[in-house]
Amino acid sequence: MRKLLILGAILSLFGCVEEPEPPVVVSYQEQLAIDVELIDNYLSSNGLQAEQTTSGLRYIIHEEGSGEVAKARQKVKVDYTGSLLNGNIFDTSYKDIAVQNNIYDSRREPYGPIQFTLGIGQVISGWDEGISLLNEGTKATLYIPSGLGYGRSAVSASIPANSILIFEVDLVEIVQ
């Protein structure tokens, strides 16, 4: 009898544990609509006005550069700081910002602008699109919907799936 009571207690404990619900998967367009609303709310609550592209990318030019406009297949050098809508900084090319935000990594030394070829998929598509809107010397903020970032993939604990990304960028140089 005692064994039956123990078995009953164990079974009742397992009966109380609910199966976690599988994550809701929405289409690209549905996620874009969610992201656009979140970005718009963020901009509005912070008193910001941004330009918008057809893809949903938003951007604000803070300082217009005087150089040429970056074009696909050109090598560019960009300084940046990446964060989420909640303000958490997850990456930067600036050593002092990395140290201040506890994301410093000695393997990244020397910190500085990253160089990549524009428009060939070496970076997230939001960067390819956003940087191609800028001319050399421009400082801007890019508000990147998740589909133009890492999409449904959780890149790390710092960047969950479907994260809207904010990048403060400085197009330092177009390398000829």
C-alpha positions as CSV (number, residue, x, y, z in Angstrom):
1,M,0.0,0.0,0.0
2,R,2.8,2.4,0.9
3,K,4.4,1.8,-2.5
4,L,1.2,2.7,-4.2
5,L,0.9,6.0,-2.3
6,I,4.5,6.9,-3.2
7,L,3.8,6.0,-6.8
8,G,0.6,8.0,-6.8
9,A,2.4,11.0,-5.3
10,I,5.1,10.8,-8.0
11,L,2.6,10.5,-10.8
12,S,0.6,13.4,-9.5
13,L,3.8,15.6,-9.5
14,F,4.4,14.7,-13.1
15,G,0.8,15.4,-14.0
16,C,1.2,19.0,-12.7
17,V,4.2,19.7,-15.0
18,E,2.9,21.3,-18.2
19,E,4.6,20.8,-21.5
20,P,6.1,24.0,-22.7
21,E,4.3,25.3,-25.7
22,P,6.3,25.3,-28.9
23,P,7.3,28.8,-30.0
24,V,4.9,30.5,-32.3
25,V,6.4,30.8,-35.8
26,V,5.1,33.6,-37.9
27,S,5.7,34.4,-41.5
28,Y,8.4,36.9,-42.6
29,Q,5.7,39.5,-43.4
30,E,4.0,39.0,-40.0
31,Q,7.3,39.4,-38.1
32,L,8.1,42.5,-40.2
33,A,4.8,44.1,-39.2
34,I,5.6,43.3,-35.6
35,D,9.1,44.7,-35.9
36,V,7.9,47.9,-37.7
37,E,5.4,48.6,-35.0
38,L,8.0,48.1,-32.3
39,I,10.5,50.3,-34.1
40,D,7.9,53.0,-34.6
41,N,6.9,52.9,-30.9
42,Y,10.6,53.1,-29.9
43,L,11.2,56.1,-32.2
44,S,8.0,57.9,-31.1
45,S,8.7,57.3,-27.4
46,N,12.2,58.7,-27.9
47,G,11.1,61.7,-29.9
48,L,13.0,60.5,-33.0
49,Q,12.0,60.8,-36.7
50,A,13.6,58.4,-39.2
51,E,13.6,57.8,-42.9
52,Q,12.2,54.4,-44.0
53,T,13.1,52.1,-46.9
54,T,10.7,49.7,-48.6
55,S,12.3,46.8,-46.7
56,G,11.3,48.3,-43.3
57,L,14.8,49.6,-42.4
58,R,14.7,52.9,-40.6
59,Y,17.7,55.3,-40.5
60,I,18.6,58.7,-39.1
61,I,21.5,60.7,-40.5
62,H,23.2,62.5,-37.7
63,E,26.2,64.0,-39.6
64,E,26.3,64.0,-43.4
65,G,29.6,63.0,-44.9
66,S,31.2,64.8,-47.8
67,G,32.5,61.7,-49.7
68,E,31.0,59.6,-52.4
69,V,28.1,57.3,-51.7
70,A,29.0,53.7,-51.0
71,K,28.2,51.3,-53.8
72,A,27.8,47.5,-54.0
73,R,31.1,45.6,-54.4
74,Q,33.2,48.5,-52.8
75,K,35.2,47.8,-49.7
76,V,34.2,50.0,-46.8
77,K,35.4,50.6,-43.3
78,V,32.7,51.2,-40.7
79,D,32.9,52.0,-37.0
80,Y,29.8,50.9,-35.1
81,T,28.0,50.1,-31.9
82,G,25.2,47.6,-31.9
83,S,22.4,47.4,-29.4
84,L,18.9,46.1,-28.9
85,L,15.7,48.1,-28.3
86,N,16.2,47.7,-24.6
87,G,19.5,49.5,-24.8
88,N,21.8,46.5,-24.2
89,I,24.9,46.9,-26.2
90,F,26.0,43.6,-27.8
91,D,28.9,44.6,-30.0
92,T,31.1,47.6,-30.9
93,S,34.3,48.5,-32.8
94,Y,35.2,51.0,-30.0
95,K,37.4,49.5,-27.3
96,D,36.2,52.1,-24.6
97,I,32.6,51.2,-25.2
98,A,33.3,47.5,-25.1
99,V,35.1,47.9,-21.8
100,Q,32.3,50.1,-20.3
101,N,29.7,47.6,-21.3
102,N,31.5,44.4,-20.2
103,I,31.8,43.1,-23.7
104,Y,35.5,43.7,-24.2
105,D,37.3,40.8,-25.9
106,S,41.1,40.8,-26.1
107,R,40.9,38.6,-29.3
108,R,39.3,41.6,-31.0
109,E,42.5,43.8,-30.5
110,P,43.1,46.1,-32.1
111,Y,39.6,47.5,-31.9
112,G,38.7,49.7,-34.9
113,P,36.5,49.9,-38.0
114,I,35.6,46.7,-39.7
115,Q,36.2,46.3,-43.4
116,F,33.9,44.4,-45.7
117,T,32.8,44.4,-49.3
118,L,29.3,46.0,-49.6
119,G,26.4,44.1,-51.1
120,I,27.8,40.6,-51.3
121,G,26.5,39.2,-48.0
122,Q,29.5,39.5,-45.8
123,V,27.4,41.3,-43.2
124,I,23.7,41.2,-42.3
125,S,21.4,42.4,-45.1
126,G,20.4,45.4,-43.0
127,W,24.0,46.6,-43.0
128,D,24.4,46.0,-46.8
129,E,21.2,48.1,-47.3
130,G,21.9,50.7,-44.7
131,I,25.5,51.4,-45.5
132,S,24.7,51.7,-49.2
133,L,22.5,54.7,-48.3
134,L,25.5,56.6,-46.8
135,N,28.3,58.6,-48.2
136,E,31.8,58.5,-46.8
137,G,32.1,60.3,-43.5
138,T,28.4,60.0,-42.6
139,K,27.3,59.1,-39.1
140,A,23.9,57.5,-38.8
141,T,21.7,55.2,-36.8
142,L,20.2,52.1,-38.5
143,Y,17.0,50.5,-37.0
144,I,17.1,47.0,-38.5
145,P,14.0,44.7,-38.5
146,S,14.8,41.2,-37.4
147,G,14.5,39.8,-40.9
148,L,17.3,42.1,-42.1
149,G,19.4,41.0,-39.1
150,Y,19.6,37.5,-37.8
151,G,15.9,36.6,-38.2
152,R,14.7,33.6,-36.2
153,S,18.2,32.6,-35.2
154,A,19.4,33.4,-31.7
155,V,23.0,34.4,-32.4
156,S,23.9,34.4,-28.7
157,A,22.4,35.0,-25.3
158,S,22.9,38.7,-26.1
159,I,21.0,38.6,-29.4
160,P,17.8,36.5,-29.1
161,A,15.8,35.3,-32.1
162,N,13.7,38.0,-33.9
163,S,15.8,40.8,-32.4
164,I,15.5,44.3,-33.8
165,L,19.0,45.7,-34.1
166,I,20.1,49.3,-33.6
167,F,23.5,50.3,-35.0
168,E,25.2,53.6,-34.6
169,V,27.5,53.6,-37.6
170,D,30.2,55.8,-39.0
171,L,31.2,55.2,-42.6
172,V,34.8,55.9,-42.1
173,E,36.2,55.1,-45.5
174,I,35.4,53.8,-48.9
175,V,38.4,51.8,-49.9
176,Q,39.1,52.1,-53.6
